[in-house]
Amino acid sequence: MSCARCFPHSRFSRFSRLLALTALLLLALAALPAQAAEADAAKAPREGILLVAFGTSVPEAEAAFRATDKAFRAAWPDSPVVWAYTSQIIRKKLAREGRPVGGIAAGLAQLARDGVEVVRVQSLHVMAGEEFASLARAVLLDVAKHPGRFRAVYLGRPLLESRADAQDVARDVLGALAGRRQPGDALVLMGHGQEKGRADLVLEGTRSAFQTSDPLVFIATVEGSRSFDELLAELRAHKVRRVWLQPLMLVAGDHARNDLAGEEEDSWASRLKAAGFEVEANLVGLGEVPGIAERFVEHARESEDDLTREPRKE
C-alpha cells in the first residue's frame, strides 16, 4: 500500500538524480573539445628539416652554417635538423678528416629513420641557378624511389628571388656594416654567378635593390655577366677611394679568401690595390649576417611546394 505523503519525496529524489546526471553530461560535453584538441595534437605529423648547401671545407667559413643551424633549431625546437652537402668533393674531403656530412639521399634517409613524416627541404643557395635545379632534381628522384615514405616533402626557395627578398637582404648587409664603413666608401659584393648566365636577372634585381638603398654598393661575380672589369669602371666613374670587399655568398669560403681577398696578384683585392684603391676585406658569409638565417627560415615556413604531389593543373 503506497503512502501519499511519500510521493513528493520520491519525485524530489528523482528530480535530484536527473539534475546530477545532467550536470555530469554537461561536464563531459565541455571536456570533449579539449580531448579532441589533444587527440589532434597527438596525430599531428612529425616535421623534420633538411638543410642543403653546396658545402665548405674551410673551418673559418663554417660559422655561417652554425648560425643558420641555430636559427632553424630555434624555429623548430622539437624537430630534427639534418644537413646535406651537394658537393661530392667536399663530402669526400670532410669524410677523410673525420667530419662526415652526407648528401641529399642520406639526409632524407636519416629523417625517415628519425620518424619524420613531413620534411621541409630548405635550399641554402643565394639564387636559383644550376645548383638549385640539381637539388630539386635530386629530391624528386629520391621521393620517386621511396613512394609513401613521407606524407609531404616541401621545398623551400633560395634566399633571393623577389624584390622584397632583395630589399631585406640589402637592409641586413648594410646594417651589419654600419659604423665601420665611412661615408664615401664603396661596398663591393662578390657573387658566384654561373657561366651560362642563369640567375643573372635575379642578380640585376638584387643589384638594383642595393643601389636604391646605397648608390655606392656594387656587385660583380666570379662567373656570369657582371665582370671585374665592369666593376672597376664603375668604381672609377664614382671616384671612390676606399673599397670594402664582402662575399655575396652564404659562406666566406675559398672564393672569398682567395679570389676576392687573397694575396695573389689576380685576386680582386690585389687588382684594386694596383688600380690605386684602398681596400678593406670583410670576410663574412651571408649566413653570419644578422637576419639572413631568419630569411631562410621564412622561406621554409612559407613553402607550399609539396614534391610528393602532382602539380595542380590550371
ZADO-1210 file (C-alpha; in nm, 4 decimals, padded with zeros to 6 digits):
<atoms>
<atom x="00.0000" y="00.0000" z="00.0000" code="MET" pos="1"/>
<atom x="00.1506" y="00.3273" z="-00.1024" code="SER" pos="2"/>
<atom x="00.1777" y="00.6280" z="00.1250" code="CYS" pos="3"/>
<atom x="00.0556" y="00.9540" z="-00.0263" code="ALA" pos="4"/>
<atom x="00.2936" y="01.1533" z="00.1890" code="ARG" pos="5"/>
<atom x="00.5905" y="00.9687" z="00.0293" code="CYS" pos="6"/>
<atom x="00.5163" y="01.0815" z="-00.3271" code="PHE" pos="7"/>
<atom x="00.6651" y="01.4332" z="-00.3024" code="PRO" pos="8"/>
<atom x="00.9881" y="01.2983" z="-00.1541" code="HIS" pos="9"/>
<atom x="01.0120" y="01.0329" z="-00.4283" code="SER" pos="10"/>
<atom x="00.9567" y="01.2891" z="-00.7007" code="ARG" pos="11"/>
<atom x="01.2188" y="01.5166" z="-00.5422" code="PHE" pos="12"/>
<atom x="01.4751" y="01.2326" z="-00.5327" code="SER" pos="13"/>
<atom x="01.4177" y="01.1507" z="-00.8963" code="ARG" pos="14"/>
<atom x="01.4485" y="01.5192" z="-00.9849" code="PHE" pos="15"/>
<atom x="01.7767" y="01.5474" z="-00.7910" code="SER" pos="16"/>
<atom x="01.9175" y="01.2446" z="-00.9662" code="ARG" pos="17"/>
<atom x="01.8156" y="01.3917" z="-01.3032" code="LEU" pos="18"/>
<atom x="01.9891" y="01.7211" z="-01.2208" code="LEU" pos="19"/>
<atom x="02.3063" y="01.5372" z="-01.1185" code="ALA" pos="20"/>
<atom x="02.3079" y="01.3306" z="-01.4372" code="LEU" pos="21"/>
<atom x="02.2508" y="01.6441" z="-01.6476" code="THR" pos="22"/>
<atom x="02.5435" y="01.8202" z="-01.4760" code="ALA" pos="23"/>
<atom x="02.7695" y="01.5224" z="-01.5356" code="LEU" pos="24"/>
<atom x="02.6663" y="01.5123" z="-01.9019" code="LEU" pos="25"/>
<atom x="02.7374" y="01.8838" z="-01.9433" code="LEU" pos="26"/>
<atom x="03.0812" y="01.8423" z="-01.7850" code="LEU" pos="27"/>
<atom x="03.1596" y="01.5533" z="-02.0166" code="ALA" pos="28"/>
<atom x="03.0500" y="01.7529" z="-02.3206" code="LEU" pos="29"/>
<atom x="03.2629" y="02.0509" z="-02.2090" code="ALA" pos="30"/>
<atom x="03.5696" y="01.8255" z="-02.1917" code="ALA" pos="31"/>
<atom x="03.5227" y="01.6929" z="-02.5441" code="LEU" pos="32"/>
<atom x="03.6830" y="01.9920" z="-02.7312" code="PRO" pos="33"/>
<atom x="03.9941" y="01.9731" z="-02.5112" code="ALA" pos="34"/>
<atom x="04.0161" y="01.5983" z="-02.5624" code="GLN" pos="35"/>
<atom x="03.9694" y="01.6432" z="-02.9368" code="ALA" pos="36"/>
<atom x="04.2431" y="01.9077" z="-02.9423" code="ALA" pos="37"/>
<atom x="04.4767" y="01.6743" z="-02.7545" code="GLU" pos="38"/>
<atom x="04.3935" y="01.3946" z="-02.9971" code="ALA" pos="39"/>
<atom x="04.4606" y="01.6223" z="-03.2954" code="ASP" pos="40"/>
<atom x="04.7937" y="01.7292" z="-03.1454" code="ALA" pos="41"/>
<atom x="04.8846" y="01.3672" z="-03.0913" code="ALA" pos="42"/>
<atom x="04.8031" y="01.2928" z="-03.4539" code="LYS" pos="43"/>
<atom x="04.9992" y="01.5911" z="-03.5947" code="ALA" pos="44"/>
<atom x="05.2734" y="01.4555" z="-03.8213" code="PRO" pos="45"/>
<atom x="05.6295" y="01.4991" z="-03.7027" code="ARG" pos="46"/>
<atom x="05.8276" y="01.7507" z="-03.9061" code="GLU" pos="47"/>
<atom x="06.1967" y="01.7433" z="-03.9919" code="GLY" pos="48"/>
<atom x="06.4320" y="01.9859" z="-04.1628" code="ILE" pos="49"/>
<atom x="06.6896" y="01.9071" z="-04.4329" code="LEU" pos="50"/>
<atom x="06.9265" y="02.2000" z="-04.4911" code="LEU" pos="51"/>
<atom x="07.1021" y="02.1722" z="-04.8268" code="VAL" pos="52"/>
<atom x="07.4139" y="02.3704" z="-04.9176" code="ALA" pos="53"/>
<atom x="07.6993" y="02.3291" z="-05.1627" code="PHE" pos="54"/>
<atom x="07.9207" y="02.2818" z="-04.8589" code="GLY" pos="55"/>
<atom x="08.2578" y="02.4065" z="-04.7405" code="THR" pos="56"/>
<atom x="08.5787" y="02.2532" z="-04.6107" code="SER" pos="57"/>
<atom x="08.7120" y="02.5853" z="-04.4758" code="VAL" pos="58"/>
<atom x="08.6759" y="02.5729" z="-04.0938" code="PRO" pos="59"/>
<atom x="08.6512" y="02.9528" z="-04.0606" code="GLU" pos="60"/>
<atom x="08.3606" y="02.9595" z="-04.3062" code="ALA" pos="61"/>
<atom x="08.1516" y="02.7156" z="-04.1019" code="GLU" pos="62"/>
<atom x="08.0400" y="02.9986" z="-03.8710" code="ALA" pos="63"/>
<atom x="07.7730" y="03.0803" z="-04.1302" code="ALA" pos="64"/>
<atom x="07.6420" y="02.7237" z="-04.1175" code="PHE" pos="65"/>
<atom x="07.6368" y="02.7250" z="-03.7373" code="ARG" pos="66"/>
<atom x="07.4332" y="03.0464" z="-03.7319" code="ALA" pos="67"/>
<atom x="07.1871" y="02.9027" z="-03.9848" code="THR" pos="68"/>
<atom x="07.1593" y="02.5764" z="-03.7934" code="ASP" pos="69"/>
<atom x="07.0873" y="02.7661" z="-03.4712" code="LYS" pos="70"/>
<atom x="06.8088" y="02.9676" z="-03.6349" code="ALA" pos="71"/>
<atom x="06.6339" y="02.6554" z="-03.7677" code="PHE" pos="72"/>
<atom x="06.6611" y="02.4681" z="-03.4389" code="ARG" pos="73"/>
<atom x="06.5081" y="02.7691" z="-03.2628" code="ALA" pos="74"/>
<atom x="06.2233" y="02.7825" z="-03.5167" code="ALA" pos="75"/>
<atom x="06.1561" y="02.4043" z="-03.4951" code="TRP" pos="76"/>
<atom x="06.2709" y="02.3123" z="-03.1421" code="PRO" pos="77"/>
<atom x="06.1095" y="01.9678" z="-03.1443" code="ASP" pos="78"/>
<atom x="06.2186" y="01.8674" z="-03.4952" code="SER" pos="79"/>
<atom x="06.5394" y="01.7017" z="-03.6151" code="PRO" pos="80"/>
<atom x="06.7601" y="01.9238" z="-03.8316" code="VAL" pos="81"/>
<atom x="06.9843" y="01.7370" z="-04.0768" code="VAL" pos="82"/>
<atom x="07.2461" y="01.8804" z="-04.3156" code="TRP" pos="83"/>
<atom x="07.3310" y="01.7751" z="-04.6711" code="ALA" pos="84"/>
<atom x="07.6149" y="01.8990" z="-04.8930" code="TYR" pos="85"/>
<atom x="07.5729" y="01.8714" z="-05.2683" code="THR" pos="86"/>
<atom x="07.9468" y="01.8821" z="-05.3444" code="SER" pos="87"/>
<atom x="08.0825" y="01.5297" z="-05.3588" code="GLN" pos="88"/>
<atom x="08.4405" y="01.6622" z="-05.3485" code="ILE" pos="89"/>
<atom x="08.3758" y="01.8443" z="-05.0217" code="ILE" pos="90"/>
<atom x="08.1923" y="01.5446" z="-04.8724" code="ARG" pos="91"/>
<atom x="08.4859" y="01.3167" z="-04.9500" code="LYS" pos="92"/>
<atom x="08.7367" y="01.5631" z="-04.8059" code="LYS" pos="93"/>
<atom x="08.5377" y="01.6041" z="-04.4840" code="LEU" pos="94"/>
<atom x="08.4978" y="01.2266" z="-04.4525" code="ALA" pos="95"/>
<atom x="08.8772" y="01.1863" z="-04.4699" code="ARG" pos="96"/>
<atom x="08.9085" y="01.4458" z="-04.1939" code="GLU" pos="97"/>
<atom x="08.6575" y="01.2604" z="-03.9763" code="GLY" pos="98"/>
<atom x="08.3855" y="01.5258" z="-04.0200" code="ARG" pos="99"/>
<atom x="08.1353" y="01.3476" z="-04.2456" code="PRO" pos="100"/>
<atom x="07.8342" y="01.5236" z="-04.3946" code="VAL" pos="101"/>
<atom x="07.6026" y="01.3261" z="-04.6216" code="GLY" pos="102"/>
<atom x="07.4273" y="01.4100" z="-04.9454" code="GLY" pos="103"/>
<atom x="07.0581" y="01.4650" z="-05.0086" code="ILE" pos="104"/>
<atom x="06.9613" y="01.0956" z="-05.0242" code="ALA" pos="105"/>
<atom x="07.1469" y="01.0255" z="-04.6992" code="ALA" pos="106"/>
<atom x="06.9797" y="01.3204" z="-04.5302" code="GLY" pos="107"/>
<atom x="06.6297" y="01.2113" z="-04.6300" code="LEU" pos="108"/>
<atom x="06.7034" y="00.8566" z="-04.5154" code="ALA" pos="109"/>
<atom x="06.8172" y="00.9879" z="-04.1766" code="GLN" pos="110"/>
<atom x="06.4955" y="01.1863" z="-04.1337" code="LEU" pos="111"/>
<atom x="06.2933" y="00.8750" z="-04.2196" code="ALA" pos="112"/>
<atom x="06.4823" y="00.6816" z="-03.9501" code="ARG" pos="113"/>
<atom x="06.4035" y="00.9647" z="-03.7079" code="ASP" pos="114"/>
<atom x="06.0325" y="00.9036" z="-03.7633" code="GLY" pos="115"/>
<atom x="05.9713" y="01.2205" z="-03.9607" code="VAL" pos="116"/>
<atom x="05.6523" y="01.2315" z="-04.1697" code="GLU" pos="117"/>
<atom x="05.6724" y="01.5847" z="-04.3131" code="VAL" pos="118"/>
<atom x="06.0067" y="01.7087" z="-04.4461" code="VAL" pos="119"/>
<atom x="06.0999" y="02.0684" z="-04.5165" code="ARG" pos="120"/>
<atom x="06.3950" y="02.0730" z="-04.7544" code="VAL" pos="121"/>
<atom x="06.5472" y="02.4200" z="-04.7415" code="GLN" pos="122"/>
<atom x="06.7873" y="02.5342" z="-05.0098" code="SER" pos="123"/>
<atom x="07.0682" y="02.7488" z="-04.8705" code="LEU" pos="124"/>
<atom x="07.1590" y="02.8761" z="-05.2160" code="HIS" pos="125"/>
<atom x="07.1643" y="03.2510" z="-05.2697" code="VAL" pos="126"/>
<atom x="06.9911" y="03.2371" z="-05.6102" code="MET" pos="127"/>
<atom x="06.8132" y="02.9697" z="-05.8116" code="ALA" pos="128"/>
<atom x="07.0848" y="02.8739" z="-06.0578" code="GLY" pos="129"/>
<atom x="07.2132" y="02.5351" z="-06.1689" code="GLU" pos="130"/>
<atom x="07.2885" y="02.4194" z="-05.8128" code="GLU" pos="131"/>
<atom x="06.9296" y="02.4733" z="-05.7026" code="PHE" pos="132"/>
<atom x="06.7984" y="02.2929" z="-06.0110" code="ALA" pos="133"/>
<atom x="07.0214" y="01.9948" z="-05.9267" code="SER" pos="134"/>
<atom x="06.8922" y="01.9971" z="-05.5691" code="LEU" pos="135"/>
<atom x="06.5290" y="01.9872" z="-05.6833" code="ALA" pos="136"/>
<atom x="06.6009" y="01.7002" z="-05.9241" code="ARG" pos="137"/>
<atom x="06.7780" y="01.5007" z="-05.6532" code="ALA" pos="138"/>
<atom x="06.4895" y="01.5386" z="-05.4085" code="VAL" pos="139"/>
<atom x="06.2315" y="01.4450" z="-05.6732" code="LEU" pos="140"/>
<atom x="06.4292" y="01.1346" z="-05.7685" code="LEU" pos="141"/>
<atom x="06.4519" y="01.0254" z="-05.4059" code="ASP" pos="142"/>
<atom x="06.0791" y="01.0817" z="-05.3496" code="VAL" pos="143"/>
<atom x="06.0021" y="00.8728" z="-05.6594" code="ALA" pos="144"/>
<atom x="06.2380" y="00.5990" z="-05.5404" code="LYS" pos="145"/>
<atom x="06.0702" y="00.5795" z="-05.1987" code="HIS" pos="146"/>
<atom x="05.6966" y="00.6435" z="-05.2553" code="PRO" pos="147"/>
<atom x="05.4947" y="00.6852" z="-04.9396" code="GLY" pos="148"/>
<atom x="05.7962" y="00.7282" z="-04.7124" code="ARG" pos="149"/>
<atom x="05.6835" y="01.0807" z="-04.6185" code="PHE" pos="150"/>
<atom x="05.3403" y="01.2417" z="-04.6098" code="ARG" pos="151"/>
<atom x="05.4844" y="01.5589" z="-04.7631" code="ALA" pos="152"/>
<atom x="05.8204" y="01.6963" z="-04.8774" code="VAL" pos="153"/>
<atom x="05.8226" y="02.0757" z="-04.9073" code="TYR" pos="154"/>
<atom x="06.0964" y="02.2545" z="-05.0986" code="LEU" pos="155"/>
<atom x="06.1967" y="02.5991" z="-04.9704" code="GLY" pos="156"/>
<atom x="06.3236" y="02.8539" z="-05.2222" code="ARG" pos="157"/>
<atom x="06.6686" y="03.0205" z="-05.2267" code="PRO" pos="158"/>
<atom x="06.7480" y="03.3441" z="-05.0453" code="LEU" pos="159"/>
<atom x="06.6982" y="03.5909" z="-05.3297" code="LEU" pos="160"/>
<atom x="06.4009" y="03.5700" z="-05.5643" code="GLU" pos="161"/>
<atom x="06.1593" y="03.8550" z="-05.5005" code="SER" pos="162"/>
<atom x="06.2012" y="04.2290" z="-05.4727" code="ARG" pos="163"/>
<atom x="06.1146" y="04.2010" z="-05.1035" code="ALA" pos="164"/>
<atom x="06.3890" y="03.9401" z="-05.0604" code="ASP" pos="165"/>
<atom x="06.6456" y="04.1735" z="-05.2154" code="ALA" pos="166"/>
<atom x="06.5332" y="04.4690" z="-05.0057" code="GLN" pos="167"/>
<atom x="06.5501" y="04.2627" z="-04.6860" code="ASP" pos="168"/>
<atom x="06.8972" y="04.1308" z="-04.7643" code="VAL" pos="169"/>
<atom x="07.0217" y="04.4780" z="-04.8572" code="ALA" pos="170"/>
<atom x="06.8967" y="04.6098" z="-04.5252" code="ARG" pos="171"/>
<atom x="07.0639" y="04.3262" z="-04.3334" code="ASP" pos="172"/>
<atom x="07.4002" y="04.3531" z="-04.5125" code="VAL" pos="173"/>
<atom x="07.4214" y="04.7323" z="-04.4950" code="LEU" pos="174"/>
<atom x="07.3074" y="04.7333" z="-04.1340" code="GLY" pos="175"/>
<atom x="07.5826" y="04.4910" z="-04.0349" code="ALA" pos="176"/>
<atom x="07.8472" y="04.7305" z="-04.1727" code="LEU" pos="177"/>
<atom x="07.7003" y="05.0432" z="-04.0139" code="ALA" pos="178"/>
<atom x="07.9579" y="05.2239" z="-03.8042" code="GLY" pos="179"/>
<atom x="08.2540" y="05.0653" z="-03.9803" code="ARG" pos="180"/>
<atom x="08.2085" y="05.1807" z="-04.3364" code="ARG" pos="181"/>
<atom x="08.2543" y="05.5558" z="-04.3687" code="GLN" pos="182"/>
<atom x="08.0654" y="05.7965" z="-04.5985" code="PRO" pos="183"/>
<atom x="08.2126" y="05.7762" z="-04.9472" code="GLY" pos="184"/>
<atom x="08.3381" y="05.4178" z="-04.9016" code="ASP" pos="185"/>
<atom x="08.2245" y="05.1741" z="-05.1683" code="ALA" pos="186"/>
<atom x="08.0984" y="04.8258" z="-05.0869" code="LEU" pos="187"/>
<atom x="08.1793" y="04.5553" z="-05.3426" code="VAL" pos="188"/>
<atom x="07.9896" y="04.2270" z="-05.3131" code="LEU" pos="189"/>
<atom x="08.1236" y="03.9187" z="-05.4897" code="MET" pos="190"/>
<atom x="07.8531" y="03.6819" z="-05.6111" code="GLY" pos="191"/>
<atom x="07.9253" y="03.3433" z="-05.7606" code="HIS" pos="192"/>
<atom x="07.7272" y="03.3697" z="-06.0826" code="GLY" pos="193"/>
<atom x="07.7008" y="03.0996" z="-06.3446" code="GLN" pos="194"/>
<atom x="07.8849" y="03.0597" z="-06.6728" code="GLU" pos="195"/>
<atom x="07.5679" y="03.0448" z="-06.8853" code="LYS" pos="196"/>
<atom x="07.4071" y="03.3383" z="-06.7097" code="GLY" pos="197"/>
<atom x="07.1435" y="03.1559" z="-06.5064" code="ARG" pos="198"/>
<atom x="07.0194" y="03.3833" z="-06.2269" code="ALA" pos="199"/>
<atom x="07.1664" y="03.6914" z="-06.3978" code="ASP" pos="200"/>
<atom x="06.8279" y="03.8639" z="-06.3889" code="LEU" pos="201"/>
<atom x="06.7901" y="03.7942" z="-06.0166" code="VAL" pos="202"/>
<atom x="07.1398" y="03.9319" z="-05.9683" code="LEU" pos="203"/>
<atom x="07.0485" y="04.2505" z="-06.1552" code="GLU" pos="204"/>
<atom x="06.7361" y="04.2943" z="-05.9455" code="GLY" pos="205"/>
<atom x="06.9394" y="04.2468" z="-05.6296" code="THR" pos="206"/>
<atom x="07.1974" y="04.4962" z="-05.7517" code="ARG" pos="207"/>
<atom x="06.9190" y="04.7478" z="-05.8144" code="SER" pos="208"/>
<atom x="06.7768" y="04.6984" z="-05.4643" code="ALA" pos="209"/>
<atom x="07.1172" y="04.7548" z="-05.3054" code="PHE" pos="210"/>
<atom x="07.1891" y="05.0653" z="-05.5119" code="GLN" pos="211"/>
<atom x="06.8470" y="05.2095" z="-05.4320" code="THR" pos="212"/>
<atom x="06.9445" y="05.1852" z="-05.0661" code="SER" pos="213"/>
<atom x="07.3049" y="05.2947" z="-05.1253" code="ASP" pos="214"/>
<atom x="07.4435" y="05.4064" z="-05.4648" code="PRO" pos="215"/>
<atom x="07.7961" y="05.3056" z="-05.3605" code="LEU" pos="216"/>
<atom x="07.7185" y="04.9326" z="-05.3458" code="VAL" pos="217"/>
<atom x="07.8463" y="04.7322" z="-05.6434" code="PHE" pos="218"/>
<atom x="07.8040" y="04.3661" z="-05.7335" code="ILE" pos="219"/>
<atom x="08.0160" y="04.1526" z="-05.9654" code="ALA" pos="220"/>
<atom x="08.0536" y="03.7764" z="-05.9998" code="THR" pos="221"/>
<atom x="08.3184" y="03.5070" z="-06.0293" code="VAL" pos="222"/>
<atom x="08.1261" y="03.3692" z="-06.3263" code="GLU" pos="223"/>
<atom x="07.8424" y="03.5181" z="-06.5302" code="GLY" pos="224"/>
<atom x="07.7884" y="03.8552" z="-06.6914" code="SER" pos="225"/>
<atom x="07.8999" y="04.1009" z="-06.4206" code="ARG" pos="226"/>
<atom x="08.2785" y="04.1011" z="-06.4657" code="SER" pos="227"/>
<atom x="08.5540" y="04.2585" z="-06.2601" code="PHE" pos="228"/>
<atom x="08.6381" y="04.4924" z="-06.5496" code="ASP" pos="229"/>
<atom x="08.2852" y="04.6381" z="-06.5387" code="GLU" pos="230"/>
<atom x="08.3183" y="04.6745" z="-06.1631" code="LEU" pos="231"/>
<atom x="08.6479" y="04.8599" z="-06.1959" code="LEU" pos="232"/>
<atom x="08.4957" y="05.1026" z="-06.4488" code="ALA" pos="233"/>
<atom x="08.2017" y="05.1716" z="-06.2144" code="GLU" pos="234"/>
<atom x="08.4287" y="05.2406" z="-05.9171" code="LEU" pos="235"/>
<atom x="08.6371" y="05.4842" z="-06.1224" code="ARG" pos="236"/>
<atom x="08.3264" y="05.6591" z="-06.2508" code="ALA" pos="237"/>
<atom x="08.2097" y="05.7172" z="-05.8927" code="HIS" pos="238"/>
<atom x="08.5549" y="05.8442" z="-05.7917" code="LYS" pos="239"/>
<atom x="08.5714" y="05.6350" z="-05.4748" code="VAL" pos="240"/>
<atom x="08.8953" y="05.5887" z="-05.2848" code="ARG" pos="241"/>
<atom x="08.8209" y="05.3196" z="-05.0313" code="ARG" pos="242"/>
<atom x="08.6549" y="04.9882" z="-05.1138" code="VAL" pos="243"/>
<atom x="08.5089" y="04.7290" z="-04.8782" code="TRP" pos="244"/>
<atom x="08.5018" y="04.3738" z="-05.0131" code="LEU" pos="245"/>
<atom x="08.2477" y="04.1170" z="-04.8959" code="GLN" pos="246"/>
<atom x="08.1137" y="03.7896" z="-05.0399" code="PRO" pos="247"/>
<atom x="07.7527" y="03.7707" z="-05.1577" code="LEU" pos="248"/>
<atom x="07.7668" y="03.4007" z="-05.0733" code="MET" pos="249"/>
<atom x="07.6392" y="03.2016" z="-04.7786" code="LEU" pos="250"/>
<atom x="07.9906" y="03.1293" z="-04.6515" code="VAL" pos="251"/>
<atom x="08.3209" y="03.3111" z="-04.6724" code="ALA" pos="252"/>
<atom x="08.4932" y="03.0096" z="-04.8237" code="GLY" pos="253"/>
<atom x="08.7538" y="02.9524" z="-05.0914" code="ASP" pos="254"/>
<atom x="08.6214" y="03.2158" z="-05.3348" code="HIS" pos="255"/>
<atom x="08.6108" y="03.4817" z="-05.0631" code="ALA" pos="256"/>
<atom x="08.9523" y="03.4024" z="-04.9179" code="ARG" pos="257"/>
<atom x="09.1336" y="03.3578" z="-05.2471" code="ASN" pos="258"/>
<atom x="08.9509" y="03.5092" z="-05.5466" code="ASP" pos="259"/>
<atom x="08.8163" y="03.8065" z="-05.3510" code="LEU" pos="260"/>
<atom x="09.0658" y="03.8927" z="-05.0777" code="ALA" pos="261"/>
<atom x="09.3670" y="03.6711" z="-05.1487" code="GLY" pos="262"/>
<atom x="09.7242" y="03.7949" z="-05.1779" code="GLU" pos="263"/>
<atom x="09.7695" y="03.6573" z="-05.5291" code="GLU" pos="264"/>
<atom x="09.8061" y="03.9246" z="-05.7948" code="GLU" pos="265"/>
<atom x="09.4882" y="03.8166" z="-05.9763" code="ASP" pos="266"/>
<atom x="09.2584" y="03.8482" z="-05.6712" code="SER" pos="267"/>
<atom x="09.0100" y="04.1352" z="-05.6681" code="TRP" pos="268"/>
<atom x="09.1838" y="04.2902" z="-05.3671" code="ALA" pos="269"/>
<atom x="09.5244" y="04.2879" z="-05.5383" code="SER" pos="270"/>
<atom x="09.3861" y="04.4262" z="-05.8649" code="ARG" pos="271"/>
<atom x="09.2004" y="04.7045" z="-05.6848" code="LEU" pos="272"/>
<atom x="09.5112" y="04.7992" z="-05.4893" code="LYS" pos="273"/>
<atom x="09.7108" y="04.8032" z="-05.8118" code="ALA" pos="274"/>
<atom x="09.4468" y="05.0400" z="-05.9542" code="ALA" pos="275"/>
<atom x="09.5020" y="05.2800" z="-05.6643" code="GLY" pos="276"/>
<atom x="09.2163" y="05.1952" z="-05.4280" code="PHE" pos="277"/>
<atom x="09.2380" y="05.1423" z="-05.0531" code="GLU" pos="278"/>
<atom x="09.0907" y="04.8005" z="-04.9751" code="VAL" pos="279"/>
<atom x="08.9232" y="04.6561" z="-04.6658" code="GLU" pos="280"/>
<atom x="08.8149" y="04.2910" z="-04.6689" code="ALA" pos="281"/>
<atom x="08.5119" y="04.1895" z="-04.4647" code="ASN" pos="282"/>
<atom x="08.5292" y="03.8107" z="-04.4820" code="LEU" pos="283"/>
<atom x="08.1825" y="03.7367" z="-04.3503" code="VAL" pos="284"/>
<atom x="07.9471" y="03.4968" z="-04.5258" code="GLY" pos="285"/>
<atom x="07.5815" y="03.5926" z="-04.5606" code="LEU" pos="286"/>
<atom x="07.4916" y="03.3247" z="-04.3086" code="GLY" pos="287"/>
<atom x="07.6824" y="03.5194" z="-04.0428" code="GLU" pos="288"/>
<atom x="07.4988" y="03.8449" z="-04.1143" code="VAL" pos="289"/>
<atom x="07.2243" y="03.9017" z="-03.8541" code="PRO" pos="290"/>
<atom x="06.8824" y="03.8458" z="-04.0085" code="GLY" pos="291"/>
<atom x="06.9870" y="03.6352" z="-04.3072" code="ILE" pos="292"/>
<atom x="06.9304" y="03.2957" z="-04.1422" code="ALA" pos="293"/>
<atom x="06.5821" y="03.4103" z="-04.0460" code="GLU" pos="294"/>
<atom x="06.5141" y="03.4876" z="-04.4147" code="ARG" pos="295"/>
<atom x="06.5792" y="03.1205" z="-04.4922" code="PHE" pos="296"/>
<atom x="06.3524" y="03.0191" z="-04.2039" code="VAL" pos="297"/>
<atom x="06.0754" y="03.2330" z="-04.3546" code="GLU" pos="298"/>
<atom x="06.1181" y="03.0646" z="-04.6921" code="HIS" pos="299"/>
<atom x="06.0960" y="02.7227" z="-04.5280" code="ALA" pos="300"/>
<atom x="05.7784" y="02.8164" z="-04.3398" code="ARG" pos="301"/>
<atom x="05.6134" y="02.9682" z="-04.6474" code="GLU" pos="302"/>
<atom x="05.6785" y="02.6795" z="-04.8847" code="SER" pos="303"/>
<atom x="05.3699" y="02.5040" z="-05.0226" code="GLU" pos="304"/>
<atom x="05.5628" y="02.3170" z="-05.2926" code="ASP" pos="305"/>
<atom x="05.4963" y="01.9555" z="-05.1892" code="ASP" pos="306"/>
<atom x="05.7126" y="01.7336" z="-05.4091" code="LEU" pos="307"/>
<atom x="05.5129" y="01.4216" z="-05.3203" code="THR" pos="308"/>
<atom x="05.2088" y="01.5520" z="-05.5079" code="ARG" pos="309"/>
<atom x="05.1496" y="01.6188" z="-05.8758" code="GLU" pos="310"/>
<atom x="05.1415" y="01.9866" z="-05.9717" code="PRO" pos="311"/>
<atom x="04.7944" y="02.1379" z="-05.9707" code="ARG" pos="312"/>
<atom x="04.6504" y="02.1900" z="-06.3159" code="LYS" pos="313"/>
<atom x="04.5484" y="02.5444" z="-06.4028" code="GLU" pos="314"/>
</atoms>
